[in-house]
């Protein structure tokens, strides 16, 4: 997969999380893409997002305070 497409998808997800903060959690089908799944893992390790649970096989994520700072820049 093209790296630009991965970055575009990540920015889109972060923006959606930001729009619905603090109650909105993101879950999605695009984690099935291996490169995107790896990118989400890195964001979680860096403290940008946090996993808030698993429901019916889908992982839910929410922005952290560090994620807010990143999106607001």
Secondary structure as a PSIPRED ss2 file (coil, helix, strand):
# PSIPRED VFORMAT (PSIPRED V4.0)

   1 X C   1.000  0.000  0.000
   2 X C   1.000  0.000  0.000
   3 X H   0.000  1.000  0.000
   4 X H   0.000  1.000  0.000
   5 X H   0.000  1.000  0.000
   6 X H   0.000  1.000  0.000
   7 X H   0.000  1.000  0.000
   8 X H   0.000  1.000  0.000
   9 X H   0.000  1.000  0.000
  10 X H   0.000  1.000  0.000
  11 X H   0.000  1.000  0.000
  12 X H   0.000  1.000  0.000
  13 X H   0.000  1.000  0.000
  14 X H   0.000  1.000  0.000
  15 X H   0.000  1.000  0.000
  16 X H   0.000  1.000  0.000
  17 X H   0.000  1.000  0.000
  18 X H   0.000  1.000  0.000
  19 X H   0.000  1.000  0.000
  20 X C   1.000  0.000  0.000
  21 X C   1.000  0.000  0.000
  22 X C   1.000  0.000  0.000
  23 X C   1.000  0.000  0.000
  24 X C   1.000  0.000  0.000
  25 X C   1.000  0.000  0.000
  26 X E   0.000  0.000  1.000
  27 X C   1.000  0.000  0.000
  28 X C   1.000  0.000  0.000
  29 X C   1.000  0.000  0.000
  30 X H   0.000  1.000  0.000
  31 X H   0.000  1.000  0.000
  32 X H   0.000  1.000  0.000
  33 X C   1.000  0.000  0.000
  34 X H   0.000  1.000  0.000
  35 X H   0.000  1.000  0.000
  36 X H   0.000  1.000  0.000
  37 X H   0.000  1.000  0.000
  38 X H   0.000  1.000  0.000
  39 X H   0.000  1.000  0.000
  40 X H   0.000  1.000  0.000
  41 X H   0.000  1.000  0.000
  42 X H   0.000  1.000  0.000
  43 X H   0.000  1.000  0.000
  44 X H   0.000  1.000  0.000
  45 X H   0.000  1.000  0.000
  46 X C   1.000  0.000  0.000
  47 X C   1.000  0.000  0.000
  48 X C   1.000  0.000  0.000
  49 X E   0.000  0.000  1.000
  50 X E   0.000  0.000  1.000
  51 X E   0.000  0.000  1.000
  52 X E   0.000  0.000  1.000
  53 X E   0.000  0.000  1.000
  54 X E   0.000  0.000  1.000
  55 X E   0.000  0.000  1.000
  56 X C   1.000  0.000  0.000
  57 X C   1.000  0.000  0.000
  58 X E   0.000  0.000  1.000
  59 X E   0.000  0.000  1.000
  60 X E   0.000  0.000  1.000
  61 X E   0.000  0.000  1.000
  62 X E   0.000  0.000  1.000
  63 X E   0.000  0.000  1.000
  64 X C   1.000  0.000  0.000
  65 X H   0.000  1.000  0.000
  66 X H   0.000  1.000  0.000
  67 X H   0.000  1.000  0.000
  68 X H   0.000  1.000  0.000
  69 X H   0.000  1.000  0.000
  70 X H   0.000  1.000  0.000
  71 X H   0.000  1.000  0.000
  72 X H   0.000  1.000  0.000
  73 X C   1.000  0.000  0.000
